[in-house]
Amino acid sequence: MDAAVIHTLATCERLKKGLPLCLIGDSGTRKSHLLIALGTEAAMAGVRVRYTLATKLVNALFEAADEKILTETIARYGRVDLLCMRTASPSPPTSRSVGGPKRSPIPDSARPSSTASPSAGTSPRPARNPTDSPAPGPPGPRTQARDEVLRKRQ
């Protein structure tokens, strides 16, 4: 991807305009890396960011509907400014990703220059790294029950 495009995306202008961004490409083209980097840049700019897997979001919505708390669940996801969603499960952390300084994966040459400082009294929330989540385990009873209901509907 062209560095100028990454620079433009890192300015969060699309986010300010309410425009969605969908990264599409072959496996191994660093889409997830770019997603995390853009989310990190947004968080460093004071944007509320949440990372999730598409499957996790769908499961959360199904479970919320079953438990009659769908409105609250939708509101919880709606409290963020940027929802970064992946379709595949995260890779386990490597020795390179564990420890070390917490800084943006976007190279300084591609980052937007900014002379504006954050407002006094506010601090940007750090972006949550999706690889911090534990690996998915076996399906729980709610997931199994939901799957059974879906099979019966077919």
C-alpha positions as CSV (number, residue, x, y, z in Angstrom):
1,M,0.0,0.0,0.0
2,D,1.2,3.5,-0.8
3,A,2.7,5.4,2.2
4,A,0.6,8.5,1.2
5,V,-2.6,6.4,1.6
6,I,-1.5,5.2,5.0
7,H,-0.6,8.7,6.0
8,T,-4.0,9.9,4.9
9,L,-5.7,7.1,6.8
10,A,-3.7,7.8,9.9
11,T,-5.0,11.4,10.1
12,C,-8.4,10.0,11.1
13,E,-10.2,12.2,8.5
14,R,-12.3,9.3,7.3
15,L,-13.4,8.7,10.9
16,K,-14.2,12.4,11.5
17,K,-16.4,12.3,8.4
18,G,-18.1,9.1,9.5
19,L,-16.8,7.1,6.5
20,P,-16.2,3.4,7.0
21,L,-13.0,1.6,5.9
22,C,-12.9,-2.0,4.8
23,L,-9.5,-3.6,4.2
24,I,-9.7,-6.4,1.6
25,G,-6.8,-8.5,0.3
26,D,-5.2,-11.8,0.1
27,S,-3.9,-13.7,3.2
28,G,-0.6,-12.4,4.4
29,T,-1.0,-8.8,3.0
30,R,-0.7,-7.2,6.5
31,K,-4.4,-6.1,6.7
32,S,-4.6,-6.9,10.4
33,H,-1.3,-5.2,11.0
34,L,-2.6,-2.1,9.3
35,L,-5.9,-2.3,11.2
36,I,-4.1,-2.4,14.5
37,A,-1.8,0.4,13.5
38,L,-4.7,2.7,12.4
39,G,-6.6,1.9,15.6
40,T,-3.5,2.7,17.7
41,E,-3.0,6.0,15.9
42,A,-6.7,6.8,16.5
43,A,-6.4,5.9,20.2
44,M,-3.2,8.1,20.5
45,A,-5.3,10.9,19.0
46,G,-7.9,10.5,21.8
47,V,-10.4,8.4,19.9
48,R,-12.2,5.6,21.8
49,V,-11.2,2.4,20.0
50,R,-12.4,-1.2,20.4
51,Y,-11.0,-4.2,18.6
52,T,-13.1,-7.3,18.1
53,L,-13.5,-10.3,15.9
54,A,-16.6,-10.4,13.7
55,T,-17.5,-13.8,15.1
56,K,-17.2,-12.5,18.7
57,L,-19.5,-9.6,17.9
58,V,-22.1,-11.9,16.2
59,N,-22.0,-14.3,19.2
60,A,-22.3,-11.4,21.7
61,L,-25.4,-10.1,19.8
62,F,-27.0,-13.6,19.7
63,E,-26.3,-14.1,23.4
64,A,-27.6,-10.7,24.2
65,A,-30.8,-11.3,22.3
66,D,-31.2,-14.6,24.2
67,E,-30.7,-12.9,27.5
68,K,-33.0,-9.9,26.6
69,I,-30.1,-7.4,26.8
70,L,-29.6,-6.7,23.2
71,T,-30.2,-2.9,23.5
72,E,-27.5,-2.7,26.2
73,T,-25.0,-4.7,24.2
74,I,-25.6,-2.6,21.1
75,A,-25.2,0.5,23.3
76,R,-21.9,-0.8,24.7
77,Y,-20.5,-1.3,21.2
78,G,-21.9,2.1,20.2
79,R,-19.9,3.9,23.0
80,V,-16.7,3.7,21.0
81,D,-15.7,6.1,18.2
82,L,-14.0,3.4,16.1
83,L,-14.8,-0.3,16.0
84,C,-11.9,-2.3,14.4
85,M,-13.2,-5.7,13.4
86,R,-11.4,-8.7,12.0
87,T,-12.9,-11.8,10.4
88,A,-10.1,-14.2,11.4
89,S,-8.9,-15.1,14.9
90,P,-5.8,-13.3,16.0
91,S,-2.4,-15.0,15.8
92,P,-0.7,-15.8,19.1
93,P,1.8,-13.1,20.2
94,T,5.4,-13.7,19.0
95,S,8.5,-12.9,21.0
96,R,8.8,-9.7,18.9
97,S,5.3,-8.5,20.0
98,V,5.7,-9.3,23.8
99,G,7.2,-6.5,25.9
100,G,9.2,-3.6,24.3
101,P,8.1,0.0,24.0
102,K,4.4,0.7,23.3
103,R,4.4,2.8,20.2
104,S,2.5,2.9,16.9
105,P,3.3,0.3,14.3
106,I,3.0,3.1,11.6
107,P,6.5,4.3,10.7
108,D,7.2,7.9,11.6
109,S,7.7,8.7,7.9
110,A,4.1,7.7,7.2
111,R,2.6,9.4,10.3
112,P,0.8,12.7,10.0
113,S,2.6,15.6,11.5
114,S,0.6,17.5,14.1
115,T,1.3,20.6,16.1
116,A,-1.9,20.3,18.1
117,S,-1.7,19.0,21.6
118,P,-4.5,17.1,23.3
119,S,-6.9,19.1,25.5
120,A,-5.8,19.7,29.0
121,G,-7.1,17.1,31.4
122,T,-7.6,14.4,28.8
123,S,-5.4,11.5,28.0
124,P,-6.0,9.2,25.0
125,R,-6.9,5.7,25.9
126,P,-4.4,3.2,24.7
127,A,-5.7,0.8,22.0
128,R,-6.3,-2.7,23.2
129,N,-4.2,-5.2,21.2
130,P,-6.5,-8.0,19.9
131,T,-3.7,-10.5,20.6
132,D,-4.2,-9.8,24.4
133,S,-7.4,-11.9,24.2
134,P,-7.1,-15.5,25.2
135,A,-7.4,-18.1,22.4
136,P,-11.0,-19.2,21.9
137,G,-11.9,-22.3,23.7
138,P,-14.6,-24.9,23.2
139,P,-18.1,-23.5,22.7
140,G,-19.9,-22.7,25.9
141,P,-23.5,-23.9,26.7
142,R,-25.0,-20.7,25.3
143,T,-23.2,-21.0,22.0
144,Q,-24.2,-24.7,21.8
145,A,-27.8,-23.8,22.5
146,R,-27.8,-21.1,19.9
147,D,-26.4,-23.4,17.3
148,E,-29.1,-26.0,18.1
149,V,-31.8,-23.4,17.7
150,L,-30.3,-22.3,14.3
151,R,-30.1,-25.9,13.1
152,K,-33.8,-26.5,14.0
153,R,-34.8,-23.3,12.0
154,Q,-33.1,-24.7,8.9
